[in-house]
Amino acid sequence: MTHTQPPNTIHRYTGGERITHWGLVLGFLLAGLSGYALFHPALFWMSSLTGGGTWSRILHPYFGLYMLLTFVILAWRVRHDNKMDELDWAWLKHMDKVVHNKEEGVPEVGRYNAGQKMLYVALSLCMAGLLITGVMMWRSLFSHYFSVGTIRVASFAHALLAFGLMLLVIVHVYSSFWIKGSIDAMLTGWVTPGWAYKHHRRWYRKHLRGETPHAK
């Protein structure tokens, strides 16, 4: 994909990564709205946003599969940048400084910090659990393979996993607003050298040496 670099910026996210990320956001909203509408009568009004109760029930599994597919694509793209190393574990020991936005004595961060990497793992586990329990609940295709008791347990687990996923997404969104410039980076693909040096210094140093895939 061709792109024009704004002056005095660094390329952080490719077009493919950004498209997949926002596609995942769309999938989360569609699956969430249709799923929570079926979770409790008090939330049933949400079904009007996806065509009513019947359509919400029909479309929810497909929305979930779409969300899972976009997540798998994005997770595969960034898998190498989300491996924990010794500096990441050391970074976690300085969380008190990180929370207060103090960089002195904190280990330098790569493309993603340890918190982002742990979020990556947690999201992956949630997605896997939602897939397994969702298949067990999918009445028109798979539920006849499982007993009523098993499906009830799967339904309860599915609801817990969906709630956990929602909390993880809230943490992710809050962090994006907390670290100013993060949302702009995912919208445009570019960050300033100052932003990169402050928040992802190890990645920035690799960028200067031409060792990152987005060094251009």
Secondary structure, 3 states (H helix, E strand, C coil): CCCCCCCCCEECCCHHHHHHHHHHHHHHHHHHHHHHHHHCHHHHHHHHHHCCHHHHHHHHHHHHHHHHHHHHHHHHHCHHHHCCCHHHHHHHCCHHHHHCCCCCCCCCCCCCCHHHHHHHHHHHHHHHHHHHHHHHHCCCCCHHHCCHHHHHHHHHHHHHHHHHHHHHHHHHHHHHHHCCCHHHHHHHCEECHHHHHHHCHHHHHHHHCCCCCCCC
